[in-house]
Amino acid sequence: MAIEIQPGADRIQPVGGGPESARPWWLRPAFHTGLALAVIGYFFGHWLGNFLASGYPQNGLSDNNDVPIVLGYAFAVVGWVAGLGTFNDLGRLIAGKPMQDVEHAPAGGLAKYFRFTLDHKVVGIQYLFGMITYFLTGGLFAMAIRSELLSPSFHLLSPSTYVMVVGEHGTMMMMMMTSIILGPFGNYLVPIMIGSKRVAFPRLEALSFWLTPAAYIILLSGLLFGGFPFGWTGYAPLSIQAGQGADAYYFAFGLMGISVILAGFNIIVTIVNYRAPGMRWSRLPMFVWAMFTVSFLMVLAAPVLVGGAYMTLMDRTFQTAFFANTLGGSSYLWQNLFWFFGHPEVYILALPGFGIVLEIIPVFCRKPLFGYKTAAAGMIGVTLLSFFVWQHHLFDSGINPDMRPLFMLTTELISIPTGFIFLVAMGTFWKAKIRFSIPMLFALAFYFNFLIGGISGVFLSDVPADTTEHGSFFVMAHFHYTIMGGLIFAFMAGIYYWLPKMTGIKLNERLGKIHFWTMFIFFNSTFLPLFALGLMGMPRRVFEYARNLETLNDWVSISAFCLGGSILIFLINVVMSTLIWRERETGNPWRSRGLEWQVPSPVPPSNFDVVPVVLSGPYEYGVKDAPPVADLNPPAGVISGALAGAGSEA
Amino acid sequence: MAAQQAAPAPAEPRHGRRIFLIWLVLALAADLVIWFVWAPHMPPGDMTDSARHQQFDIAVLAVTGAPVMVAVWVYFGYALVVWRSRPGDEEDGPPIHGHTRIQLAWIVGTTVIVLFAFVFGTVELVGPAGAGAGEGPAPIWKISGITTAAWTPGTKDILQVQVIGQEWWWIYRYPQFGGFESTQLYLPKDTPLEFHVTSLDVIHSFWAYRLGVKADANPGVDNVAYTRPEQLGGFTVRCNELCGLWHGAMFNSGAVVTQAAFQKWATAVLAKEQQDGLIAAMPPYALTYDPTVIPQLGKDVVQVTGITGGNGYYYSGKQAGTPGPPVSP
């Protein structure tokens, strides 16, 4: 373990806001300079595209010339990150000047949240606000979809608007939400949970966040060009025929892919190298295990997406034909590439939820985690198996039809490690002292929902049963149960559990309970009938459906609006609690043994005064004579000894 | 599972046995209701043999899955009621770090269920000739019957039907009847059917819900699916893969009729299309079509009212001349 106990003083200067603090505020790189350079970059790229490719033969399938738009996006992103000051440290390094401080919080109150900063806690808060914004945007699109589906034949939205909204909703949720837990909680908490003062690659971490607003804006900009007609899956050759809005989808998705690769790299290296002395692998909190495995999924799966998006953009601009059947390509190739990324992707959305609920349950059961190794093995098993199941999305496609029993087997095998997550929770509940706090309620709801999502997944893995369910509302209900019912409920559990840690402010409990019960009831009332709709023959992404399904659809739509209302209650709670009521919470309200709860709330700028020495596991509740989880002020000289010990044990 | 928990204190009730008994009663009740009340009405019905098998599969999986769900729910429900912390009780629970036998039993149990599901699913996939799902251009699990050049009622002849998807409509061709084209899917009862699903533009998916058939229509690919209708009646065909703007409106209808009625209908449509010159004007029957290569290019274009597909435009097989207006395939 390489731990920087005494960071090289020659390398890092403890300057508050960096060398540029002498400049007036509007010249210092921040949100506004990024925006300005992004706009300039877009127009430059657009001009360059026209300059290079104006005489270019247009895309044979779509009759567009997309080169200017794609180059515009590319230069806008370069301008955005450059304007934020991403490359300034590189410049300083080349010029031989001191770089920005990594370990100390940047100066400035609210302003630091709008700047490219290297403090993982600031990045975590930035991610939190970003992710909630993206989630709400995607949710509004969902409300529009449900409004259209109130009637089987009357059209509130035109078919073109509807298909745009469907694509934006799916992509916003599946693409932007990849980081909903790793971004805010992973970046903020993992270093604190492993006893580190910093992350391994703070610049990559900050860049990974600042790419997400760019991806978000670019994805939404697709609406200005008429949207994209292929949902979040982007199947070729429809994608190559589609209008210019499709460039937004591929560029934004690829950009988000790069963002999660960077974020994942940082988390993996941080966990491997920055654990405090005594933080053995067998003492790692479950949430850290989840972040570790999910980071591997991100780093290994997302490159396939980035490559696929790049190839499609080449098809759409420079007349390559990777995916155009009539020009010698293969539409199957995109399906394979997409789902080779896409199935690990859905576990990128599931594993963080496992981590949060397993982290929360021992605290409120007042018991050690039942089967620590089983829980870690479950996450690792899911991670490994998730790369071998992707063709179950192609059961009816006619590709490799003889391999379907194999993919049926791998898909069903993945329920074994997923079952571990249930076993561990159930064992922890045995003879526990259960306390019903709001995080615990959300964790329980996670298990309720994820069970339905998981069991319905077995129906989908079975090829004959899947013939009816494939591509229908049954699938839709299934993955909303695992992602909305799993990931988002776990995210809410995390918010109620850790927001007091991150802000030092308590969330209102009464509003929290109202939020939980409305969200739980209306979530199930929205998505449970969708299983029935799918089994009764309603395909996904349609704006017309059989008249006998109208009652159920109306029920679902009204429930969905109420579900939106419960999210509104959540927003009111967060805004009122953090801005108006501001009830202080500085201690350890949950009596948790987690290392992150041993430091004051909000976390001091350098996390720990000195690197702590971890003395025991985080879940030793009820263990007689259990040592405290860590010694936060180890006497001088202990660390070198602990280091030597940890080295031999690891 | 919890029954083998370490020996409880004398005063303590035997939680494991209680949970097991509650589970046994509820699971049994759930399975009986599912199998005897719900299963006969489960989708997608029993109009064809593949639909019937899918209905059976969904019912079997429901009967397998219900006890698992009931087990988890009963356990959590019991725990929340019995082991909730009483007000003022600030003590921690017993420090149980794990239990090897329970963990092993759990792993073995879930593995057995998973392997059962795999073997069952494979048998049900191979037995009913691919279970109505698209099997690609060279299916290995075929329906029993004889492939002939002309289909005769009352024999074991397989009826071949080509399904052509295009934005945003379905067209059906019957190669054993001169390759005539129809926008309605008529099928004979008690006949082995061989669907050849393909597309002219983007990926569609042919879903005849009541027939229990689903196969993606890929451009340039012949995707084969089998079924065998066992009841008369109508059904709807929908597109099941997002294919652009009017995907939501891409559906039409079909019907299963008697073999004699089908023979009569098919012969009549063939005769009409021959008389109109349509059979000669259409691209010759093939397993896949490339709309950028038009064999009749350079010949005249005729428009036939009442025929959809290509907006009613067809290249004339008889008259040679200059190309007519552009054809939107």
Boltz contact constraints between the chains, C-beta under 6 A:
constraints:
  - contact:
      token1: [A, 159]
      token2: [B, 245]
      max_distance: 6.0
  - contact:
      token1: [A, 159]
      token2: [B, 246]
      max_distance: 6.0
  - contact:
      token1: [A, 160]
      token2: [B, 245]
      max_distance: 6.0
  - contact:
      token1: [A, 163]
      token2: [B, 245]
      max_distance: 6.0
  - contact:
      token1: [A, 229]
      token2: [B, 244]
      max_distance: 6.0
  - contact:
      token1: [A, 229]
      token2: [B, 245]
      max_distance: 6.0
  - contact:
      token1: [A, 230]
      token2: [B, 242]
      max_distance: 6.0
  - contact:
      token1: [A, 231]
      token2: [B, 242]
      max_distance: 6.0
  - contact:
      token1: [A, 235]
      token2: [B, 203]
      max_distance: 6.0
  - contact:
      token1: [A, 237]
      token2: [B, 202]
      max_distance: 6.0
  - contact:
      token1: [A, 238]
      token2: [B, 202]
      max_distance: 6.0
  - contact:
      token1: [A, 238]
      token2: [B, 244]
      max_distance: 6.0
  - contact:
      token1: [A, 325]
      token2: [B, 219]
      max_distance: 6.0
  - contact:
      token1: [A, 325]
      token2: [B, 220]
      max_distance: 6.0
  - contact:
      token1: [A, 326]
      token2: [B, 292]
      max_distance: 6.0
  - contact:
      token1: [A, 366]
      token2: [B, 92]
      max_distance: 6.0
  - contact:
      token1: [A, 366]
      token2: [B, 93]
      max_distance: 6.0
  - contact:
      token1: [A, 367]
      token2: [B, 93]
      max_distance: 6.0
  - contact:
      token1: [A, 368]
      token2: [B, 95]
      max_distance: 6.0
  - contact:
      token1: [A, 368]
      token2: [B, 97]
      max_distance: 6.0
  - contact:
      token1: [A, 370]
      token2: [B, 98]
      max_distance: 6.0
  - contact:
      token1: [A, 371]
      token2: [B, 98]
      max_distance: 6.0
  - contact:
      token1: [A, 371]
      token2: [B, 103]
      max_distance: 6.0
  - contact:
      token1: [A, 374]
      token2: [B, 103]
      max_distance: 6.0
  - contact:
      token1: [A, 396]
      token2: [B, 133]
      max_distance: 6.0
  - contact:
      token1: [A, 396]
      token2: [B, 134]
      max_distance: 6.0
  - contact:
      token1: [A, 396]
      token2: [B, 214]
      max_distance: 6.0
  - contact:
      token1: [A, 396]
      token2: [B, 215]
      max_distance: 6.0
  - contact:
      token1: [A, 396]
      token2: [B, 216]
      max_distance: 6.0
  - contact:
      token1: [A, 397]
      token2: [B, 216]
      max_distance: 6.0
  - contact:
      token1: [A, 398]
      token2: [B, 134]
      max_distance: 6.0
  - contact:
      token1: [A, 398]
      token2: [B, 136]
      max_distance: 6.0
  - contact:
      token1: [A, 398]
      token2: [B, 216]
      max_distance: 6.0
  - contact:
      token1: [A, 398]
      token2: [B, 221]
      max_distance: 6.0
  - contact:
      token1: [A, 398]
      token2: [B, 223]
      max_distance: 6.0
  - contact:
      token1: [A, 401]
      token2: [B, 135]
      max_distance: 6.0
  - contact:
      token1: [A, 401]
      token2: [B, 136]
      max_distance: 6.0
  - contact:
      token1: [A, 402]
      token2: [B, 140]
      max_distance: 6.0
  - contact:
      token1: [A, 405]
      token2: [B, 122]
      max_distance: 6.0
  - contact:
      token1: [A, 408]
      token2: [B, 121]
      max_distance: 6.0
  - contact:
      token1: [A, 409]
      token2: [B, 118]
      max_distance: 6.0
  - contact:
      token1: [A, 412]
      token2: [B, 114]
      max_distance: 6.0
  - contact:
      token1: [A, 412]
      token2: [B, 117]
      max_distance: 6.0
  - contact:
      token1: [A, 412]
      token2: [B, 118]
      max_distance: 6.0
  - contact:
      token1: [A, 416]
      token2: [B, 110]
      max_distance: 6.0
  - contact:
      token1: [A, 416]
      token2: [B, 111]
      max_distance: 6.0
  - contact:
      token1: [A, 419]
      token2: [B, 110]
      max_distance: 6.0
  - contact:
      token1: [A, 423]
      token2: [B, 106]
      max_distance: 6.0
  - contact:
      token1: [A, 426]
      token2: [B, 75]
      max_distance: 6.0
  - contact:
      token1: [A, 429]
      token2: [B, 79]
      max_distance: 6.0
  - contact:
      token1: [A, 431]
      token2: [B, 83]
      max_distance: 6.0
  - contact:
      token1: [A, 431]
      token2: [B, 94]
      max_distance: 6.0
  - contact:
      token1: [A, 432]
      token2: [B, 83]
      max_distance: 6.0
  - contact:
      token1: [A, 432]
      token2: [B, 93]
      max_distance: 6.0
  - contact:
      token1: [A, 433]
      token2: [B, 85]
      max_distance: 6.0
  - contact:
      token1: [A, 433]
      token2: [B, 93]
      max_distance: 6.0
  - contact:
      token1: [A, 434]
      token2: [B, 83]
      max_distance: 6.0
  - contact:
      token1: [A, 434]
      token2: [B, 84]
      max_distance: 6.0
  - contact:
      token1: [A, 434]
      token2: [B, 85]
      max_distance: 6.0
  - contact:
      token1: [A, 435]
      token2: [B, 85]
      max_distance: 6.0
  - contact:
      token1: [A, 451]
      token2: [B, 69]
      max_distance: 6.0
  - contact:
      token1: [A, 451]
      token2: [B, 72]
      max_distance: 6.0
  - contact:
      token1: [A, 455]
      token2: [B, 65]
      max_distance: 6.0
  - contact:
      token1: [A, 455]
      token2: [B, 69]
      max_distance: 6.0
  - contact:
      token1: [A, 459]
      token2: [B, 61]
      max_distance: 6.0
  - contact:
      token1: [A, 462]
      token2: [B, 121]
      max_distance: 6.0
  - contact:
      token1: [A, 463]
      token2: [B, 121]
      max_distance: 6.0
  - contact:
      token1: [A, 463]
      token2: [B, 125]
      max_distance: 6.0
  - contact:
      token1: [A, 464]
      token2: [B, 53]
      max_distance: 6.0
  - contact:
      token1: [A, 464]
      token2: [B, 54]
      max_distance: 6.0
  - contact:
      token1: [A, 464]
      token2: [B, 57]
      max_distance: 6.0
  - contact:
      token1: [A, 464]
      token2: [B, 124]
      max_distance: 6.0
  - contact:
      token1: [A, 464]
      token2: [B, 125]
      max_distance: 6.0
  - contact:
      token1: [A, 464]
      token2: [B, 131]
      max_distance: 6.0
  - contact:
      token1: [A, 465]
      token2: [B, 54]
      max_distance: 6.0
  - contact:
      token1: [A, 465]
      token2: [B, 57]
      max_distance: 6.0
  - contact:
      token1: [A, 465]
      token2: [B, 58]
      max_distance: 6.0
  - contact:
      token1: [A, 465]
      token2: [B, 61]
      max_distance: 6.0
  - contact:
      token1: [A, 467]
      token2: [B, 54]
      max_distance: 6.0
  - contact:
      token1: [A, 467]
      token2: [B, 131]
      max_distance: 6.0
  - contact:
      token1: [A, 467]
      token2: [B, 132]
      max_distance: 6.0
  - contact:
      token1: [A, 467]
      token2: [B, 133]
      max_distance: 6.0
  - contact:
      token1: [A, 467]
      token2: [B, 214]
      max_distance: 6.0
  - contact:
      token1: [A, 468]
      token2: [B, 44]
      max_distance: 6.0
  - contact:
      token1: [A, 468]
      token2: [B, 54]
      max_distance: 6.0
  - contact:
      token1: [A, 470]
      token2: [B, 214]
      max_distance: 6.0
  - contact:
      token1: [A, 471]
      token2: [B, 240]
      max_distance: 6.0
  - contact:
      token1: [A, 535]
      token2: [B, 43]
      max_distance: 6.0
  - contact:
      token1: [A, 537]
      token2: [B, 209]
      max_distance: 6.0
  - contact:
      token1: [A, 539]
      token2: [B, 238]
      max_distance: 6.0
  - contact:
      token1: [A, 539]
      token2: [B, 240]
      max_distance: 6.0
  - contact:
      token1: [A, 541]
      token2: [B, 242]
      max_distance: 6.0
  - contact:
      token1: [A, 542]
      token2: [B, 248]
      max_distance: 6.0
  - contact:
      token1: [A, 543]
      token2: [B, 248]
      max_distance: 6.0
  - contact:
      token1: [A, 544]
      token2: [B, 248]
      max_distance: 6.0
  - contact:
      token1: [A, 544]
      token2: [B, 249]
      max_distance: 6.0
  - contact:
      token1: [A, 621]
      token2: [B, 92]
      max_distance: 6.0
  - contact:
      token1: [A, 622]
      token2: [B, 92]
      max_distance: 6.0
  - contact:
      token1: [A, 622]
      token2: [B, 93]
      max_distance: 6.0
  - contact:
      token1: [A, 622]
      token2: [B, 95]
      max_distance: 6.0
  - contact:
      token1: [A, 623]
      token2: [B, 95]
      max_distance: 6.0
